[in-house]
Amino acid sequence: MRVFPCGGKGNILREARLRLADRRLKALRRLVIGIDSDVTARGTVLTPSGLQRRDVEHLVRTDSDPGAAVNADGEIELDGGNTKISLVRWEVNEPPAPALPDQQTLERLACAAIIAAYPARAAAVQNWLAARPNPPAVDPKEHAWSYMAGWYAEHGCEAFYSNLWNDPQAVAQLETRLRASGAWRIAEMVAS
């Protein structure tokens, strides 16, 4: 398994094209595309929304395999099913809340799991964010890094997300949300 950071959602399709073009030389069984949907918890589009499956289907049929099809699991199969593409949109079904980023992102997923595991932390983060003099424009990272600084700082910023998997209470909440979004099923397929 390889992880390729794309440096922003505008580069994801370009990177997907490169991986798909290389599949003749380097076997590619599965390509998982993870993206923030960037809609609000209420469904309002703030910026151009993250990729939809139809966008990935169009890319695949135009650039790689006109006969590509969507299987019963919602994956795009190409090359007669030898290569599968899954799309993970980082979204959670939590209602809007003050200590939770409103924008559907990976940060929102992590914060929602932490809040569900440790409800008292939400008020502390909300109070801290609200008390900042002249705060910058709202960004989902402010919430996530506030939870990191308050309860996971000893592991450092780089290990924040991977370290959540060492916290059994957070893991239970992450799993619940990842199962609801379908991302857990995709992770199981990648792991098998």
N, C-alpha and C positions, 0 to 999 in steps of 0.2 A: 504494500500500500504506500502511496505517495501523497503528500499534501502539498498543494501549490497555492500559496497566497497570490491573489491576483492584483492586489494594490488598488482595490476599489471596484464597485459593481460595474462600472463602465468597461472594465477589462475582462470580465468573466467570459463573455462570448468569444472574445479573441483567444483566450487561453483554452476554452473548450474546443475551438476549431483546431488549435495546434495539437491537443491531445488526440483528437479524432483523426487528424491527418497522419499522426505517427503510429496509429494502431496497426498498420500493415507491417511496420518494422519492429514495434514493441507491442506485444500482446496487450490488449485492453479489454478486460472482462467487464469492468463496471466503472462508470464515471459518475461520481456524486457531486452535484453542484449545490453548494450551500449559499444562501443569500438572505440578507435582511429584506423583508417585504417593504419596509418603510412606510406603511400605512399606519394611521393612528389606531388606538384600541377601539375607537368608534367607527373605523372604516374610512376616515377621511384620508385622501392622498395628499401628503405633504410635498413630496418630491416624486419624480417618476418612479413608479412602483417597481419593486424588484421583479426579476423574471417570473413569468408564468410558464406552465408546461407548454402552452401553445408556442411560446417564443423559442423554446428549446427544440420542439418538434419541427418548427419551420427551419431552424438552423440545420438540423440533422438531415431533413429531406432535401434541402437546397444544396448543402455542401458535401454530404457524406453518403447518404443512402436514400434514394427516393422511395424505396419500399419499406422504410422504417414504420413500425407500428407500435401502438400503445398496448401493453399487456394488461391482464386482469389486476395486477398490483399497481397500475398507474405508471409503470416504467416505460421508457421508450426503448424498444429493441431494434437493433440494426444488425446487419450481416447475418440474417437468419437466426437471430437470438444469441449470437456469440458475444455481442457487446450490448450492455444495458446501461441506460442513463437514468439516474434518479435525481429529482429536484427536491431539495429541502429548503423550505421557506421558514425562516426563524420567526415564528408567531406563537403566541399563547392566548388562550381564551379567558384571560383574566379581565375583569372590568377595570376601567380607569381607576387609579388610586394615587394619592399624593406622593408616596414614596416609591412609585413604580414609573419608569419611563413610559410615556404615552405612545411612543413610536415602536412599532413591531420590529424588534431586532434581537440579536443574540443576547445583548445586554438585558433586554426586557425579560427574556426567558430565565436568565440567571437570577435576576432580581426577584422575579415572581417565585422561584423555587426557594430562595433564601427567606423571603417574607413568609411563605407558607410554613417553612421549617422553624423559623424564629420570628414570630409576629411582632415582638417588642422592638426588634431592630428597625422596623419601618418608621416608627415615630422619631427615633434618634436621627435617622438619615434625613427624613423630611425636615426636621428642625434645623439640622446643619445646613441643608441646601437653602432653606428659607432665610436663614440668618446671614448669609453672605452679603456683604456690601457690594453694590454694583456688579451683580453676577453677569457672566457672559450669556449669550443666547442659549436656550435650552438645548442640551445634547444628552442622549441616552447614556453616554459614557460617564457623565457626572454621577449618575445614580450607582452604576456598577462599581466605579472606583471608590465611591463613598463606602459601600459595603466592604470592598476589599480593604480599604485603609482602616476601617473600624474593627474588623474581625479576622482578617486574613493577612495582615501586613507582613508578618514574619516570613511569609512565603514569597513575597515580592510580586510586583505587577505581572511579570511574565508567566508566573505559575498560578495566577488566580483561577482561571477557568479549569485547568487540569486538577488543581488542588481541591476544587469543589467535589470531585469524585472520591476524595478521602474522608468526606464528612457524611456519615450514614444518613443523617436527617435531610441534608440537602440532596443526596442521591435519590432518596425515595421521592422527593418532590420533583426533581429533574426527570426521573423515569416516568412519573405520572404525566407530565406535560409533553415529553417526547413521544410517549405512546399515543397521546391524544392527537398529536400533529402528524403521526406516521413516520417521524424521524427515527424512532426506536426500531421499527421494523426494518428500515433501510440499514441501520447500523448492524442489526443481527445478520442481514444478508451479506454485508461486507465482511463481517467477522467469520462467516462460515466458509 
